[in-house]
């Protein structure tokens, strides 16, 4: 690994030996990464890297063509198999190892036999990672994480591990299209349900302090029963108490890039391993889900390493609705939240991501938009269309009746008991328009129009009945708070309070109600000192006028407590 330069000095140009090591499978040192990103403006180092890669590819072809004459590259299928195993065929080959399909004699089951490169050529770090992967996967028990059965050393000194053989395809290829005479392509709901099983597996690893760091479709195989399996924990990072066991490895790996560029998060390519945490896996899962639902990645990566890193750090993911205007808005929000460049704006855990996907599946509000009151109201209405529709019709009839009666009785004295009953009914009707009143939901647009029309009636027709006018102004102010019309709410509540003070300087329960609602309004505006003052005044009035414990007193006390933060 390259030695660190003094702070502030530009990284030195990487040597050919260092570039050759990268081509052979070594991870990329932070200084090389920094040089390619910031100082290889003419692309000369990138060009040299491509030339070495081309030469390396030619050498591999040469070795393959002459493997009979080169004992060091003899495949395992032509050598004595590990004791207790029969090699059937090669499944996959990478820069650091080979995977074979094998038969475990003792259990008579087929296994995937992962073998490290020829021992003489395997680096100490490769061997360390191989051993650690065996330990990590063996420590996890989850139906959607591949199981390790055995590990050891081949007769020629290569390290191997025998794990569960998954006869399947990568996640992004599973039921991608309709199969003639077979299964149809997955629906969006089926893709999300399948992805949720992956989330559960990754979350299980996170609970054990294991961050995968290389999640991608090739590392998630779906078997013939439609069950996904997460594999290849070779680049995993351990956090928490178990991290002590890998401190030596981390000390030499600091600054390296680990992962796959197409699914890497901004913090992964930053060169600082301390920035990598469980949210790094959230980002990779976001890329995977985007590809699963839209058939492409959220942004294109191309060119040299510098351009790829710049794309990961800066390129905005394309909004799904820009590709498909019919794409579900909540799913779009979930995808873009999981792909946030700023880790603090991303889902803070895979569990949170999975929770929002489950909320989407059940039609409930998702966490990523739960601070949007109008959105929550729309979700409620969409889930209860029939009862809300019937309720809306009934409320409209009641509103029309209530307004008519209010105008007809505007000049009747307060002693008229029938008018008092009508006022109670009017208050209930206004309350039914409050989106925070879950017992009587109402459509937002109709409610706002109704409230503003009623406000005009109160001001034009009830000037001679100040007590009635004050009560209805309180009702209107309370409902405007629920719809986040803060300016209208403050106007109506302050007018109600002034009207009541003009009627009688001694405060009554209606005055307490105005003060309590002004406290709610101040709290919503994050004016906590003002909220504390209003709630204290309302509480004092209610405690003085209610001889017995009362729900209104408890409510003011509860809200007052919430301001002490």
N, C-alpha and C positions, 0 to 999 in steps of 0.2 A: 504494500500500500504506500502511496506517495506520502512523503512527510509534509507537514503543514508549513506554509509560509508565514512570515510575520504578518500580523494584522495590518491591513491597508495595502500590502504589496499584491500586485496582480499574480494570479497563479501562473506557474511556468508551463511552457508547452509540453504536452505529454510525449514521452519517448515512444519509439516504435515497439519496444518490448512491452510497455504498458498497454499499447493498443492491441498487440497480439494477444495479451492475456485476456482482454475484454472479448475478443473474437472467440477465444477458446472457452468462454463461459464465465469468466470472473465478473463480479459485480463492479459497477462503475464508481470509482472514487469521486468524492465531492469536488476535488480540485479539477479533475478532468471534466466533470459535469459543468463546473463553473466556467472553465476555459471554453468549452464548446458553446455555452450559452451566451457568454459576454465578450469573448476575445477572438473567436474564430470567424471574423467578419468576412474573410475571403474564402472560407469553406475549405481551406487547404488540409486541415486536420481531419475534417469529415471525409474529404476525398481519400486521404491516406487510409482511414479506417475502412472505407469501402474497398479499396484495393487489397488490403490485408484480408478482408472477409472473402473477397473473390479468390485470392490465393489459397485461403484455408479451404474453401469449397472444392477447389481443384484437388488439393491434397487429400480431402476426404474421399473424393471420387477415385483417386489413384489407389488409396488404401483399400477401398471396397473392391476394386478390380483385381487387387493383388493380395487379398487377405489369405489365400492359401499359403503364400510364401512368407507372410508376416505373422509370426506367432503372437505378437503383442496385441493384435486386433482380432484374434480369433473369437467369433461370437460364442456366447454361452451354450447355444444349441449344439455346438461342435466340441464342447468340453464336458467333463463330468459335471452333472447337475448338483446343486446342494443336496446334502443327504436328506432323503425323505421326499424328494420332489422329482417329477418328470417334466422336462421342458416340452411344450407343445409347439409354440410358435412365438415370433416376436410381435408385440402389439404396438409399441411406440418407441421412438428413440429421440433423445434430446441432447443438449450440449453436455450435460453432466451425468446422464445415466440412460439405461434402457429398461423397458418394461416388457416382460414376457408373460404369456399365458402358460400356466403350469398346472400340473396335477399333484395335489398333496396326497401322498400314498396313505398315510395313517387315517385321514378323515374321508378320503375318496371324494374330495371336492376340488373344484377348479379355483385357482387363486391367481391374482396378479402379482408377479414376482418382479419387484423393482430392484435393479442391480446398479451400483455405482460404477463409474468408469474404471478401467483397469487400475488396480491398486497402485501400480508404479507411477501412474500419471495423475491420480487423484490428489488434490491439494488437501492440506490439513483442514482448511475451512470447509471444503466439500464434505469431508468425512464427518466433521463436527455437525454440519447442517443435516446430513443424512441421519446420524444417530439421534439428533434432537427431534427430527420429524417423527421417527419411530416412537420416541418417548411421548411426544405431544399427542399424536393420534391414538396411541394405546391408552392414554389417560382419559380420553373422551368417549362417552357412551351415548350415542344418539342415533336413532334409526336413519337419519339423513346425513350422517358423517361416515365415511368409509371406515371399515373395521380392520385393525391390524391383528393378524393371527400369530406371526412368528418373525424372527429376524436372526441373522447370523452372518457367516462368512463362507463364500464359495471355496471349492478346493484350490482355486488359483489366487485366493486372497482378496477377492472383491466382496464388499459388504452388500448384503441383500436384506430385503424385507418382504414378507408374504402378507398380502392384504386381500380384502374382499374383492372379488372380480365383479365388476359392473358391466354387464352386457347391455350397453345403451349408447346414446348419442349425446353430444353436447346440448346444453339447455336451449340455446338459440336455434337448434335444428329440429327439436322435438315437435312433431305434428305441425310443421311449418305450413304445409299445404295439404289439401284433400288428397287422400290416397285412393286410387281406383279400387273399389271393392273393399276398402278398409276404413280406417278412422278418418273423420273429417278434421280439418285444421281447427286448432283450439280457438275458442271465443276469447274475448278480452277477459271475461270473468274467470275462465279456466286458466288463462295464463297467470292472472294475479293469484289465484288459489295455489297454483304450482310454485310460484315465486315465494309465497308465504312460507312454504315448507323449507325453502332455502334460508329464509330469514330466521326461522326457528332454529335451524342448525347452526347458523353463524352466531346467533344470540347465545346459544348454549356454549359455544366456544368462548365468547366474550365473558360469560359468567365465570369461566375458569381462568380468565386473565389471558386468553390467547387471541391475538389479532392476526388474521390470515395474511393480509398484505398482498395477496396475488389472486383475488377473486376475479374470475372471468368465466365465460361459458365453457371453455375447454376444461376447466377445473370443476365443473358441475355436470355430472353425467346423469341422464334420466334413463332408468331401466325400462324393461318391457312392460312392467306393471304401472308405469307412469310416476314412479317415485324418484325424486332427485337425490343425488349423493354428492356431498362436497368432499373433494380430495386435494392432495398436494399441499401439505402444510410446510413444505420445505423452506419457505421464506417467512414463516410465522414469527411474530414478536410476542414475547411473554411479558406481561406487566404484573405488578403486585408482588407478593412474597416469592412466587416461583421464579421471578426474574433474576434472583440471586444466582441461580444455577447457570445462567448464560452470560454473566457479566463479562467474562473473559472474551467471549465472542463479540459482544456488543462493543467492547473497547477497541477491537480492531476493525469493526464494521462501521464505526461512526462516520457519517458523511456519505456513505454509499447509497446509490439508488437501488431499491429492491422492488420488483413488481413488473408489471407490463404496461408500457406507455399508454396504450389505448384505454386502459381502465384505471390509470393512476390519478391520484388526487393532487391538487396543488402542493400540499404539504409534503407529499412523497417525493416530488422532484425538486424540493427546496434544498436538499442536501443536508437537512437537519433531522436526524432520526428521532429526536425528542419531541418533534411536532406530530409524529405519527401516533394516533390512538384509535379507539374503536370507530370514530367518525370517518376515518380513512376507509374502512370497510363499508360504511354507509354510502360514501361517494361511489365506490366501485359497484355496489349493488344498484345505485341509481343509474349508472351507465348500462348495466346489464338489463334492468327493467325497461329502460328507454328503448334499447335494441329489441327486447322481447315484444314490446307493444307497438313499436313504430317501424321495425325492420331496418333501422339504421342507428348509428351512434349519434349522440347529441351535438357533436362537432367533428369536423374532419381534421385528422392529424397527418401531416405530410412533410416532405423535405428532410432536412438534416435534423440532428438531435436538438440543436438550438431552436429551430422552428417548432419542433414538437413540444418542447418545454414551454416555450412562449404561448403556444396554443392552449396547453393545459392550464397555465397560470392565468391567462387573460381572455380566451375566447368564450363568449357567452353561449351557453347551450341554446340551441334553437327551440323556441317555444313550440310544443307539440301542435297547438292550434294553428300555427303558421304553416305546418305541413298538412294538417287535416282539420278544417274548421269545425267538423263535427266531433272532434275529440273531446272527451269529458273534461270539464273545467277542474273538477276536484282531482282527477288523476294528473292533470297537467300541473296543478299546484304541488302535488306530492312529488312528482318527478323533479320539478325545478327546486324544491326545498332540499331534496336529497343531493342535488348537484350544485348547491351553493358553493361558490369559491371560498367564502369566509366560513370557517368551521363553526363559528358561533351562530350563524344563520341557518346552518344545516340541521337536520334531525340529530339530536344529541346521542341517540343510540339506535341500534337496529330494532329494538323493542318499540320505540316511538314510531319508526317507519312502518313496522308491521301493524301497529295499532291503527294508524291512519288508513292503511289499506283495508283493514277489517271494517272500519267505520264506513269507508266508501262502499264496501260490499253490502253493508246492511242499510245503506241510505242515511246514516247518521252524519252529523257535522264532523268534519275532520279537524284535528288539532291545529293544523297549519293555518286554518281560517277561522278558528273559534272565537277570535276577538272581533269578528265582523257580525254585528247584531242583525243586520238585514239578511245576511247569508244564513244565519241560524234560523231565522224566522221562515225563510223560503224553504229550507230543508224540512222544517216541521210541516209546513203546508203541503209540500210535495209528498210527504209520507202519509198524510191524512186528508187527501183531496176531498173525499166524499163528506166526512163529518164537518170539515172546515167550510166546504161549499154550502152545506145546509145551514150551518151556524151563521155564515155571512149573510145569507138571505134573511134569516130571522132577525139578526142584529140591524140590518138595514131598515126592516119594517119598524122595529122598536125605535130606532133613531128618528125616523120620520115622525112617529107618533110623539116621541118625547119632545122634539123641537116644537112641534105644533102646540102641545100642551104648555110648554114653557112660555111661549109667546102669549097664549090665551090667559094664563094665570099670572103674567108678569106684574100686574097691578093689584093683586089680591094680598091682603095683610098676612103677616106671619102667623096669626092665630088660626088661619084656615088649615085644618089638619089635612085636608085633601092635597093641598099644595106641598105640604111637607112630604107626603107619601110620593108625589110625583117627582120631587127633587131626589129622593132616595133612588127612584127608578132611573132618573137621568144620570146619577152618579155611577150606577151599575153599567149603564150603556157606555159611558165614557171609559170606564175601566175595562170594558171588553175590547176596546181598541188598543189597549196597552200591550205591546209585544212581550213585556216581562210578566204579564198576567197569563200563566200557562193554562189556566182553566178556561179562558175564553179567547183563543187566538183569533186574529183578524188580519185581513190582507192590508199590507202597509199603505199602498197608494190610496185606497178608499178611505182608510182611517184618517190619514193626514188631511185629505180634502174635507172630511166630515168635521174634524176638530177645528180647522180654520174657519169653516162656515159657521160652526156653533159659536166660535169666538166673536164673529161679527154680530150674531144675534144677541149675545150677552151684552156687548157694548152698545148696540143700537136700541134694544128693547127693555133692558132691565136696569136702567140708570136709577129708577125710582125704588128699587128693591135691593139695597146694598148688601143685606145679609145673604139673600139668595144668590146675588151676583158674586159675592166673595166665595161661597161654597163651590159654585160652578167654575170660577176661575182657578180654585185649588185643584178641582178635578182635571181641568184642561192642562194646568202646569204639570201635574203628576204624569199625565199621559204623554205630554211632549218630552219629558225626561226619558220615558221608555223608548221613544223613537229617536233619541239623540238630537232633538231639535232644541239645543241648549239655550239659544237666545230667546226663542218663544217661551220656553219653560220659565226662564228667569223673569221675563216681562209679566207673565200671568201670575206667578207666585208673589212677586213683589207688589203687584197691584192688589191682589187679594189681602196681603198683610196690611197695606196702607188703608184699605177700605175697612178692615176689621178694627184697626186702631182708631180711625175716625168715628166709628160707631160707639166704641167703648174702650177707653184707655186700659181697662183691666183685661188682661189676656184671658182667653177662653180656649177650649179644646180645638176650635177651628184655627185659632192663631198658632197653637202648638203644631197643628198639621202643616201650616204654611212654613213654619220654621224647620220642621223635620224635612220637608221636601226640598227646601233651599239647601239643607245640609247634604242631601243626596246629590243635588246638582253640583255643589262645590266639590264633593268627593269624586264624582265622575270627571271633573276638570282637574283633578289632582291638586286642588287647593285645600290641603288637609287642615291648615289652621282655621280657615273660614268654616270648613265642615264641622270641626270640633266645636266652634262657637255656636253654630246653629243647633247642632244636636244637643249641646248642653242646655241651651235656652228651652228647647222643646221638651227635654227630659224634666227640667225643673217645673214647667207648667203642668205636665201630665202627672207628675208625682204629687203636686199640690191639689189637683182637681179629682184624681181617682183615689178614693179612700181604700179600695181593695187593689191587690195586684191586677194589672191589666196588660193585655197584649200590646197596646200602643206604647206603654211605658217600657216594656221589655224590648220592643223594637228600637226605640230611641237609644236605650242603653247598649244594645248590641251594636248599632251603627256607631255610637260614640266610641266604643272599644276599638272598632276597626280603624279609627283615625290615629290611634297611638302606635305609630310604626317608626 
